[in-house]
Amino acid sequence: MHWERLVVGPIEANCYLLYDRPGGEAMVIDPGADGHRILEALTAKELQVKAILLTHTHFDHIGALEPVHQATGAPILVHEAEAGWLGDPTLNLSAGLEGLLSEPIRGPHPHRTLVGGEVLTLAGQAIRVLPTPGHTPGGLSYWLPDAGWVFTGDALFKQSIGRTDLPGGNLTQLLEGIRRSLLTLPDETVILPGHGPESTIGEERRANPFLQGLSP
């Protein structure tokens, strides 16, 4: 299994291509902007997109959802608590950003909703859906136990955690979700966040100032 990170959009969000091999099956995680770049990367590797996974629905993670879905036909998966946020610029925070975006984002309706606890598969490998709310009410992380990777969206970053001062944010909920869903993973698990570089669970357990005193 392989992953490729594309840094997209005006606030540099991470979009990930998850795939088994060139010419094989793939999933796109958080197509936040620059749809042409995402599609070019998929075409270059001749990937067959089986699903589009969303960690949450803020504008910087869904801005290219429409073109990627239209080009690939892949179903969109998101937490049920945020199914209505895709098409609502106020909830997805794209309203009033004329200097940053060309227009507010009104994304397509999702094809499947999740709550956490589901197991998805890509080319025979399990992808476990972990609930990590708090940055948004429906925050999700996607863990590949065989590969040792977890895509954390804006829940957990290298040396930081997601903002909770935006509508729907809750610091207590975020820390509890990190404690239950992420700090229980093996220390060597690679964290692939929604912004910035990768880290590991062990590194964040030891050195992330926001996580000191938390134990799984």
N, C-alpha and C positions, 0 to 999 in steps of 0.2 A: 504494500500500500504506500502511496505517496501523497504529499501535500505541496501545494504551491501557494504562496501568498502574493496577492496583488494589493498594493497600497493605493486606495482610490479616493477621489473626492476632495473637496476643499479642506476638510479637517482630518484627512489622512486616516481613514478607517481601513481595517484589514478585511479583504475579501479572500476567501480560501477556495481553492479547487482541491477536492479530495478525490483520488482516483486510484484504481488498481494497477493500471499500466497504460501506456500510450495506445490508443485505439480501443480502450476498454470502457468500463462503466465509471461514472463520476457523479459527484454531488457538488453543488455550489453552496457555500455557506456565506451568508450576508453579502449579497451583491449590492454594495452601497452606492456606487456611482460608476461612471466610465464604462457603460455597458459595452461599447465597441471594443474596449481592451479585454474585457472578460470573454466576450465571444471570440475574439481573435486568439486568445490563449486556448480556449476550448477547441477551436478549429485546428490550431497548430498541432495539437496532440490527438486530433480526431476522436475526441471523447464523446461518449453517449451519456447525456445528463439524465439521471434517474430521478432526481429530486432537488429542490432548492430548500435548504434549511435556514431558518432564521433564529438567531439567538434572542433577538428582541426587535422592536419595530420603530426605533428612532430613525429619523430621515437619513442619517449618514450610513445606515446599514440596509436601507431598502430602495435607495434612489434609482438603481438599475434593475429593480425587480421586474418591471413591466417588459423591457426589451429582452431580458434574458429568458423570461418565461415564454414570450411570444416566439422567440427564435428556436427554443429547444422543446417547447411543449411540456416541460417538466413540471410536476405538481409542486405547489408551495406548501410548506409545513411550518406552522407557528403555534405558539401556546394559545389555548382557547381564550385566555384573558385579554389577548391583544389582537384577536381576529378582526375586530372593528377598527383598529388603529391604522391599518394599512391605507385605508381610503379616507382617513380623517386628518387633514393637515394640522389641526390644533393638537391632536393627541400625538401624532408622530413628529411634532415640533418643527414641521417645515413651513408653517404659516408665518408670515412676517419676515422672511429671510431673503428679501428681494436682492440684497447686496451679495448674498452667498449662493443662492439658487436661482435658476432661470424662472422657475414657477413652483408653487406648492406641489407636494407629492400626493397623488391620489392613486395608490397602488391597487392591483387586482385583489379580488377576494381569495383567501386561501382555499386550498383543496382538501386539506386535512388539518385538524387541530390536535394539539398534544397537551398533556398535563404534567409530564415527567413520569418516568418509570417505564416508558415504552422501550422496546428494542427494535431498531431499524437494522437493515442489512445492506451492505454494498459489496458485491462480488464475493459473497459468502462470509464477510467479516461483520461482526456485530458492532453496532453503534448504539450505545446506551444513552438515553435521554435523561439528563439530570436536572431537577428543578433548582434554579439559582435566582430566585426573585429578589427584588430589593432596589436594583437600579431602575427596573420597571416591574410592574406586577407579574408579568409573564416571562421573566428571564429564564432562558434555558442554556445548558451547556451540553456538549456532545462528546462522549468519551468512547474511544476505541481501545478496549482493554488489551487486545492482542498487539496492537501497534504501540501502545503506551502514550497516547496523545489525548488531550482534552481541549476542545475549542470552547473558550469561556466567555466569548462576547465581551460585554462591558461589566461583568461581575468581578473578575479578578485579573489584574495586570501585574507585570513585573514591578515589584515594590509599591503597589498601590491597589486600590479597589475602585469600583464604579461610583460615580456621583449619586447622591441620594437626595439632592436638593431640587430635583426636577419633579414635575407632576407625576404622582404615583410612586415616587421613591420612598424607601423606608430603610434606614440604616440597620436597625435591629434585625429586620427580615433578611437583609443582604448578608450580614455577618453569620446569621444562623444558617442560611443556605450554603454559604462557603464552608462552614464548619461541618455540616451534615453531608453535603454532596461532593465537596472537593478535597477537604483535608483528610477524608477517609481513603483517598486514592494513594497508591504507592508513591513514595518520595521521588522516584525516578520518572514519574509521569511528566511529560512535556506539556506545558501550558501554552496554548496558541490563542492569544487574546484578541479582542476587537480593535485594539490600537497598540502600537508599539511592538517591541521585540518579545520573543518567547522567553520562558523561564521554566522552572520545574516546581512541582508541589513541595519538594523538600526545601528548595531554596526559599520559597515564599513562607513556608512554615517557620523557617529559622530567622529570616531577615525582614519580612514585610512588616513595617511598623504598625499597620492596621490589624494585624492578626495575632499580635502578641497576647498570650493568655487564653487564646482559643485552643480547644483540644477536641478531637473528633469523638 
